Amino acid sequence: MSRSRDNAVVFGTEDLLKSLCDSVAKVLTAATQSEIRYSGMVQRISKTCLKPDIGCFVLFDGGFSGLVVINFSAPAAMELYQKYLLSMGMASSELAASHTSDEVSNVMGELMNQIVGDFTGKVGRQLQTHITQNQPKMLVLNKQVILSVDTKLDNPEARRVTFYTGGHNVFYLELAVDRAEFIQLNDFDAHEVLDPDALLEQAAQPARVPVAPANDHDDLLKSLGM
C-alpha cells in the first residue's frame, strides 16, 4: 500500500551520516575486537580537509554523490592497525613500528574500503538506489599541512563526527554530500539478507584491497586538484 505524502518517510543528510557512523563503528569494532564509539553530537563544517597524521578519503557516486574523509591521529592509527593484525594472528614482532610505514597506510586503506563498502551497500538497500565507490586514497601528513578536498558537489553539506577507540584515542570522520532528501513512496523490505558462509570466509581471509601508496604524493595531489 502506498504512503500518503504527509506520512512519507524522509531520509536526509543526518540519516546518511548516522548510517555511515554506524558502519565505521561496526567495521572497526569487528576488525579490532575492541569497542569503537562515536560522539552523540555532530559538527556542521564548511569543507572537508585531510589532516595529520594520516588522512584517508573515498569518493562515491551513483544515486547520490559524496565524499568520506577520516583523519587518524598517529596513536589512533597505530592502535587500530596493531589490534586488527593481532586479531588475525600476526605476531607483534612483525608489526610496523611507525604510522609512516606503508603497511600501516595499506591496512588503514583496507579498513576504509570495508567501511564505505558496508555503508554504500546498506544505504543502497535502504534507499533502493545504486552507489559505487572509488579506491581509498591515503596521505601521511606533516603537522603543518592541511589539504582541502574538492568534492565538486552542486549543493554540498558537510559534517564532522568525533570517534573514540577502545584505547581512548581519537579520530575524526567527515562526510560531504549533495543536499538531498529521499522520500519513501511505497513500503518495501530493506533488511539485509546475510550469507553466513560468505561472512565466515570473509572473516577468515579478509581481502587485501589495493590502496594508493602512501608515498605516491604526485598522483594523490593531482587527484585533489592541486
N, C-alpha and C positions, 0 to 999 in steps of 0.2 A: 504494500500500500504506500502511495507517495505521501510525503510530508507537506503540510502547508508551509508557506513562506514564514509565517510567524513562529512556527515551531522547528524550523530547519536548524540543523547542527552547523555551526560555523567554526572553521579551523583556521586560525590566524598565525601570526608570527610567533607569539608566545607559546602556542601549542607546538609549533615546529621546534622551537628552542627546547622545550621540556622533553620532547621526544628525543632530540639529539643528546641532551644531558643524560637521559636515561640510558642511551646507547653507550655513551662514554663510561658511565659508572658500571654498567653490565659487563662490557668487554674487558675493561681493565681489572675489575674485581675478579672475573673468571681467570684472566691471564696471570695475575699476580697472587691469587689466593689470599688477598687481603682486601679490606673494605675501602672502596673509593667512594667518596661522597661529595656533594656539591651544595653550595650556599642556597638558601631559600630566597635570596634577593638577586635581582638581575640589574645590570647597569646598561643604560642606553648610551651608545657611543657614536661618534660621527663617522669613524672609519676604522677599518681593521688594520692591525700592524703586526709584523714579525718582530719579536723582542728577544733579548737574551734569556736563557743561554742557548736554547735550541728552539727555533721557530719552525713549525710544520704547517703546511696548508694543502687543502684539497678543494678543487672546484667541482661542482656538479651541475648538471643541465638536464633538460627534458621538459617534464610538465611544469617545472619552475626552476629557476636558476639561483645559484648561491655559492657561497664560499665558507669553508670551515677552517679556522685557524686555531692551533693550540700552541701556546708558548710555555715551554717547560723550563723551570729553573734547573741548574745542574744537579742539585740534590734530588729533586723530584724525578728527573730523567734517569739518574743512576739507580734510584730505588726501584722504579718500575722495570727498568732493564734487568737488574740483578734478580728481582723476585720472579720475573717472567721466565728467565732462563734456568734459574734454580728449580722452579716448579716443573720444568721439563726434564730435570735430571742432570743438567750440566754441572760440572764441578766448579766451585768458586774460584779455584786457581786458574781456570780457563777464561774467566770473565775479563773484559776490558777494565782498565783502572781509571780511565778518564772519560768524561762526557764528550770530549772532542774526537773520540775514536769513531771510525766509520762504522764499526759494528754496532755501537750504541745508536747512531743515526738510522741504520738499517732496521734495527729492531723497533725503534720508535715509529718509523715509517710503516712498518708492517702492522703495528698496533693501530696506527691512524687509519690505515686502509680497512682493517676489520671494523673499526668504529663507524666509519662513514658507510661501509657496506651494510652493516646492521641497520643504520639509520635510514638509508635510501630504500632498502627492502621493506622495512616496516612502514615508512611513510607512503611508499608506493602502494602498499595494500590498503592503508587507511584512507588514502585519497583517490584510489583507483586511477593512478597515473603511472608513468614510467620515468625513472630518473637514472642517469648514468653519471659515473664519477671518473675523474682523471687520475693519473698516477700521483701519489703523495710526493711532495717536494719538501726537502729538509734544508735548513741552513743553520750552521753553528755560528752564533753571533757574538761579536765583541760588545762589551757593555755600553760603548758609545754609539752603537749602530741601531737605528730603528727604521725599518723599511715599511712603507705603506703599500698594501696590495691593491692594485686597481682591479675591481671586480667587474667593471663595465656593465653595471646594472642600471635599468632605466629609473627606478624609484627605490633606491636601496634603504633598508632598515638594518641597523647593526646593534648587536647586543654582546655583553661580556658577562661571563659567569666564573666565579672562583671555585676551584676544586681542591680537595684535600686528600692526600694519600693516607694509607694506613700508618705510615711513619710520620705523619703530621707535616709533610712537605706540601707546598702549594704550587699549583699551575693554573693557567687561565685558558678558558675556551672563548672564542669569539665566533659569532655567526653573522653573516651578511646575506640577506635575501631581498629580492624584489618585494615590495609591499603588495600583499595579495590576501584574499580571503577565499577559502574553499567552502562552499555551501552544499550540504547534503540534500539532494532532491528525493532520493529513494533509499529505502532500507537495504542493507547488504551486510554480509558477514565478512569482517575484515580480519578475523583471527588467523594467526599463522598456523599452517599445517607443518608439523615438525616430522623429520625423518630421523628416528633415534639412531639408526646405523650410521647415517651420514654425520650426525653430531659426534658420535663416539670416534669415528675415523678422523674427523677434523681436530678433535681434542688430542688424539694420539699423535697425529702428524700434521701440525699446523703448517699451512703453506707459506713459503717464503715469497713475498710479493716484491717484484723489482721496485726499487726506490731510487730516486735521483741521488747520485753520490754527493756526500756532504761537501766534498772539495771541488765540485764542478760548479764553481760560482758564476762563470760566464754565462752558461746556459740558463742557470736559475735566475740570475739578474735580468737576463733578456726576457724570460717569461714573466717577470714582474714589471716589464715595460721600462726598464732602466737602461 
